[in-house]
Amino acid sequence: MTQRKMDHSQQGSVLIALLVSAAVFSIIIYSLLAILAAQFEFPFRQIAGDQALYIAEAGVNYYRWHLTQNPNDFQDGTGGAGPYLHDYRDPEGNVVGQFSLEITPPGSGSSSVTINSTGWSSRFPAIKRNVRVTFGQASYASFMYMGNTTIWFGPGVTINGSVHANVGIRQDGINNGKVTAGQQTYTCGKETGCDPSEEKPGVWGDGEDSSLWEYPVPVIDFNTISSDYGGMRDAAQTDGVYLPPSGYYGYNLIFNADGSVTIYKVTDALGYEEWDIDEGCKNRVEKIQDQELVGTYAISDTPIIFAEDTLWVRGTVKGKTTVVSARFPLDTYETNIWIPDNLVYSDKDGADVLGLISQHDIYFARDIPEVFEVDAAMMAQKGHVIRHGFFWFCGQSSNAERLSLTIFGAIISNREAYWNFGTQPESGFKERTAVLNFDTQLLTDPPPYYPKVGGFNFTSWTQE
């Protein structure tokens, strides 16, 4: 009996050992198979991750295309609950993945739109990749100088930024950016130093870096800006300050270094005899004699000021805003902006941006300081940026000559901008080395509500 029991015990021990060995063997085998399967699947998962990224990028490109067709549509799909899913197809039309989009529309007065695109493949839907892109629509302030006619930059002018003219450019100065013209050739006349007139290339002259000259390029339409005035007036009425026709001479805007702007209604003003190419000597009302307070407003709460009247603008700008002078109906009235004193930013670090948009002209006044500076993206939609001539035959002033001019921002002038007369000059700035500095902030962050031109361009791109 005892011997039999011992046999059963030995048999049980062997069986347990076999079971343990089998279990260990199974675990090892299955682990090896899992490792082999993972190793086998790894390149496919890696490929799936790459495919997910391509699909996410396709989503960005799709919506960029969509914005060119519908520039004001910032809602993807039907607008229902949850994200709208887009099928991604291969060249044979088979669905091989999907993407979803999250659109962040531009803020008040901005043109920057953010697209968050998530993509995945049909085979590995759990492997997702994300692309986040910001597009900004170019504005008219993308150039240091933009003109609708011919331009002549003399040998004393340094231009830091891109320049464009729809006709032609004589460049005798220094350009540190692209110089482009809309015509292959143009007729150079007295206005650009040719007497008698002669045919010249779209860009020519004694400038230093002709490798940056390009012509012809597409022209830029100044007339389309008229369609923006209605929207800007609406924005001022709901989101800024709207100034109706004053019944007097217009309004005086004084920017304060504390980040506010004080607005007055001009009730009395004095005119001077001033000369320009088109009208000769003419009395133009520019010197404020009396005014009434309208109010003081924080720039942070005032992204746009729209006046249906003439404006005077001066002071120290702290913040971002756009000032517009235009009166409806647009084909009946012409309004102007006067700059009678320095107009500067509190800092040139990108935190301060001013847009000045005039339906007709922007004038530098007679009695400006000896050292004169304007920091703004200035647009004279139908006219030009100009300081008139103050000559003896118009009643010359002792302030006809000033010392220097510096502009930080941009000049958009339908007609030729000018401020010097004669080589002395008889009227203008003694230091002819006017410095025109482009505010690079305007490329990605133009003034609020500033008119746009062209399509949407990348300003940032990140992927996860």
Order of alpha helices (4+ residues) and beta strands (2+ residues): alpha-beta-beta-beta-beta-beta-beta-beta-beta-beta-beta-beta-beta-beta-beta-beta-alpha-beta-beta-beta-beta-beta-beta-beta-beta-beta-beta-beta-beta-beta-beta-beta-beta-beta-alpha-beta
